[in-house]
Amino acid sequence: LPGLHIFAIAFALEVSVGKTNTVTALNNSNVLLPCIFSTCIGFQDLVFTWYFNSTELVADPAPLPLQIFQGKIKNKATEPTPIWHNPRVDFVGSTTKKDNNISIVLNSVEFSDAGKYTCHVRNPKEKNAQHNATIFLTVVHKMVETDNTVTLIIVGVVGGLIGLLILFMLIKRVVLFIIKKTQDGKKECLVSSSGNDNTENGLAGSKAEQKAPPKA
């Protein structure tokens, strides 16, 4: 049974809108709503639908999702065929390339377009398995520039500390090198001085032995 469970999961249909499920668009601009799907056993006559359900609307019961695009894909060798779409929506995906991309572009966005967009996929080849992913769109009057001052200060401080550490290590190496050279020089002087004294004493002793005794 555990093996069968793992087998079933491996062949499950998956839908994703990317690493983040939020998009911010400037009013009156065009915005990409990304979506891809994956399936291990392939697909046949797959149907995908984009829904819009604004989170700004307050109603009881909640408003039904509004369909803004629907397409069908015969198989991996064919590109999606639009079934119906809102005039302001363009399909920009492709399923014959590496990813099964079913993304759309919403043109000339307005503040009323802000809300929740759902990418829904149904694959008949997987016994009509279905899966969806949601992305939230925010529409703004103007883009706010991110203030990176704090980040730059932190980077500068860290960089300065690293520079001081490297400088300290270089100075330490130079000082240790000078100390080592000084000590080596002193040792050479001591050895040299000791050798000269022994030589002179030896020579003096030799000369003293070679001198003839004074004549009476």
HUKA-V182749 format. One record per pair of residues at least 12 apart in sequence whose ideal C-beta (glycine too) atoms are under 8 Angstrom apart, sorted by the first residue. I is the first residue (numbers start at 1). J is the second residue. Records with the same first field share a line. If there is no record, write none. Layout:
BEGIN
I: J, J
END
This chain:
BEGIN
10: 40
11: 39, 40, 41, 126
12: 39, 40, 126, 129, 131
13: 37, 38, 39, 121, 123, 126, 129, 130, 131
14: 37, 38, 39, 131
15: 35, 36, 37, 119, 120, 121, 131, 132, 133
16: 35, 36, 37, 38, 133
17: 33, 34, 35, 119, 133, 134, 135
18: 34
21: 133, 134, 135, 136
22: 135, 136, 137, 138
23: 135, 136, 137, 138
24: 137, 138, 139, 140, 143
25: 106, 109, 137, 138, 139, 140
26: 109, 139, 140, 141, 142, 143
27: 109, 110, 111, 139, 140, 141
28: 108, 109, 110
29: 108, 109
30: 105, 106, 107, 108, 109
31: 105, 106, 109, 137
32: 92, 103, 104, 105
33: 50, 103, 104, 105, 106, 117, 119, 135, 137
34: 101, 103, 135
35: 48, 50, 93, 101, 102, 103, 104, 119, 133, 135
36: 93, 99, 100, 101, 102, 103
37: 100, 102, 121, 131
38: 100
39: 123, 125, 126, 129
41: 125, 126
42: 75, 76, 125
43: 73, 75, 76, 100, 123, 125, 126
44: 74, 75, 123, 124, 125
45: 72, 73, 74, 124, 125
46: 72, 73, 121, 122, 123, 124, 125
47: 70, 71, 72, 73, 83, 121, 122
48: 70, 71, 72, 73, 80, 102, 119, 120, 121, 122
49: 67, 69, 70, 71, 119, 120
50: 67, 68, 69, 70, 89, 104, 117, 118, 119, 120
51: 65, 66, 67, 68, 117, 118, 120
52: 65, 66, 67, 68, 113, 115, 116, 117, 118
53: 65, 66, 115, 116, 118
54: 112, 113, 114, 115, 116
55: 114, 115, 116, 136
56: 112, 114, 115
57: 115
65: 118
67: 84
68: 85, 86, 89, 104, 106, 117
69: 82, 84, 85, 86, 89, 91, 104
70: 82, 83, 84, 85
71: 83, 85, 91, 102
73: 95
76: 95, 96
77: 96
78: 95, 96
79: 94, 95, 96
80: 93, 94, 95, 102
88: 106, 107, 108
89: 104, 105, 106, 107
90: 104, 105, 107
91: 103, 104
92: 104, 105
102: 119, 121
106: 137
109: 137, 139
110: 139
111: 139
113: 137, 139
114: 137, 138, 139
115: 136, 137
116: 134, 135, 136, 137
117: 134, 135, 136, 137
118: 132, 133, 134, 135
119: 132, 133, 134, 135
120: 132
END
